[in-house]
Amino acid sequence: MSNYHIKGLEEYFQVYRKSVDNPTQFWEEIAEENFVWRKRWDNVLAWDKEDNRVKWFEGAQLNITENCIDRHLYIRPDKTAILFEPNNPQEPAQHITYKELHERVCKFANVLKDKGIQKGDRVCIYLPMIPELAISLLACARIGAIHSVVFAGFSATALSSRINDATCKMVITSDGSYRGAKTIDLKGIVDEALQDTPSIESVLVVKRIQSDITMQNGRDYWLQPLLDVASSDCPAEIMNAEDELFILYTSGSTGKPKGMVHTTAGYMIYAAYTFKNVFQYREQDVYWCSADIGWITGHSYIVYGPLVNGATTVLFEGVPTYPDWGRFWNIIEKHKVTQFYTAPTAIRALAKENLDYVEKYDLSSLKILGTVGEPINEEAWHWYNDNIGKKKSPIVDTWWQTETGGMMISPIPYATPTIPTFATLPLPGIQPVLMDEKGVELTGNQVEGRLAVKFPWPSMARTIWGNHQRYKDIYFSTYPGNYFTGDGALRDATGYYRITGRVDDVIIVSGHNLGTAPIEDAINEHQAVAESAIVGFPHNVKGNALYGYVILKETGEGRDHNNVRKEINQLITERIGPIAKLDKIQFTSGLPKTRSGKIMRRILRKIASGETEQLGDISTLLNPEVVEEVIKNVLV
Ligand code: PRX
């Protein structure tokens, strides 16, 4: 029996038991047998329950890029590491071998050093899905710089606040990006963002769309000429196990985004371990995750998890709709993809189109399908299973979060029997618990509550950048000693978990986490707006869409409502990005509030979802009469 590669259900149960009975021995064996180290650890796990600090493999030294690249140079130098599929299907795909990846990462790392980047410095990466994105992550890791990738769909304001929060010294970007038939002026967004970012010393610019951009003398540098003269020799910086590898921002239910901090050894081990098992990865496979590297899914399961395992990982620049709705299936046929990992929102969008787009292509290479990011509804699950997997490829519904670093609850394909909408069983090392509202653990099966995790795992985020107190408050104060996920879940009669959705003010739209507070802040900046509240309502492609209730100031009452709606969405696009735009905006004279003045979002959510019959008792509200008005004017 191998702890590292689980092949059957019995084996899963045995390995799981071992991982719970003796977690440190379990992870120690995995660390010992499957990774390269510069120095062995002194201690597997140090857990300070009071201050919510964990350290895994303290004392060990390593560099994650030696695990992702160098060690493969002896065994599989000419194997494709990154298979780049460009936006335009006419442009040839690029097969970047492990040998080439090594050279490109080393050169890039030397450019970073040349521009003054040192171990511990933060580098912001704002790039489209091109090879330089993956390479820049690895180049940072090579020299011990901490990368902070910002998804290239975020606005200038969102970018600059993330740069300032982490006091980044450099931005890596491109002239622009391709998105289907459109191009996006990324450098223009960066220029705007850098108007108020005192920590930035330099900007590296990848040439991708050959657009005419402005370069600021002494600050901006084209990357290619620097690479042309860079040495391909760059010894890896020796890192401590708990040195920071990256920061990745995620929305919270309140306030500014949280810079989740992931460290080196534990993250590496867990991303690699879960990749191997959840995708049952084998040497000849061609694995494709369609997420963007700007999200945790891309960090863990396009870059680090696959590369540590010596895999071939597809990196796709484009969108599912370009040049037509068959693009995903075309890519699967073209590259003989064996594992395909995507989001339910993409499946729902594709399922709406004619099946001809699917049937034109040979999908017989597929062995495993995956989903992530939000609950998958039964209809989408069946469409995926019937038409893409042809009922032969198990679907792994993987539940996890930016904070968890890796998948937490997921079937092991060909071992765990799957049921639509169930993420099924915890992966080895993960001890989920369900809590009731009072914080009492719900034991046994057939229970529903709030999902928490009671024991540390190697890839958990260690802190929020610059604010450990906030980390403690958000994740560990609700159920002291346990990590609180913010999700609701149920455990069925067989012990399978089903995630029921967020229980806080985070709304998942098209698989993206959006906090209500930053969106409301953006709306309230509108000069005619007095107050606003955002809720989610069911949407057949996005999963949830956003519904805004807005109270206008007296001065704004005469304004054309449609114009105000447009201006509100424009403000949201500028402050956050187009992903946070509202689908519906209802103007109202008041919002239902508790006697302590808190907006009753539960009621607003029900009204926006058309569930007005189930509002419950509203008589205790400060202003029950408002509810009637809101119901009367609801937008359908
Ligand atoms: O609500 C859960 C939902 O996505 C949240 C985490 O979002 P984020 O940090 O952006 O990471 C997404 C990619 C890992 C969770 O709290 N979620 C994620 N996967 C699932 C899910 N909900 C149901 N089923 C899933 N498989």
Residues whose N, C-alpha, C, O or C-beta is under 5 A from the ligand:
A	BS01	PRX	T250 T297 T371 V372 G373 E374 P375 I376 D397 T398 W399 W400 Q401 T402 E403 T485 D487 I499 G501 R502 G511 N513
